[in-house]
């Protein structure tokens, strides 16, 4: 269960890192929160922060290697206008090969991110994800319901083991 939970949380964080920056109360992790919005309010250790910024740069570098210069311009334009990765990728009409390459980039990034996070950080990220989609569409409400169930299972396991 821990593997499925970690995978779901880390995929959400990696995929959401380029969404519109979230306004946060504290300036301590503002840059990091801009890169990975679901980390807002999560206590991040200095060594983790270094690795997360590096991961962000690696992801962007890999994306730029896959996209053509025209696609890169379109991608950046959509992000600057407040769109997220999903909006940008949908607008670009990516080939199946490009989609597969991007999927691989995100999968590898998820693995790296999962190795950086503590269970407490994963729970906070999941809570942020719940808050983000609480008032969204029915589909997103179903996702939140699923994630809430995973959070409860994870919490119960940690209290039993703790």
C-alpha angles and dihedrals in degrees: 000000000000091000093052091045093048092046093051094047096045093047089053092051096045094047093046098049094098100047121115108301114262121233108241133188098228126055094207095095100019095123092046092046089052090055096042109020094185089065092070109130093011116126105239122190118228094248090051091051091056091050093046093052089047090049090052091053092047092052093049091046092051092047091051090051090056100044126073117239090258091051091047091054092048091047093051092045093055092048092049089052090057099265123136132228093273092053091047096048093046091052094052101063092226120203118244088252092054090047091052092048092050092047088054091050090054093045092053090045090052090054091051092047093048089057091055101051130084120218090253091054091050090053092050091049090051090051089051090050091051092050092048095055100031095107098031132105125311090260091055091046088056089052091050090049090053092046091048089055090051090048092052092048091048092047093049091049092050093049091049092047095038 
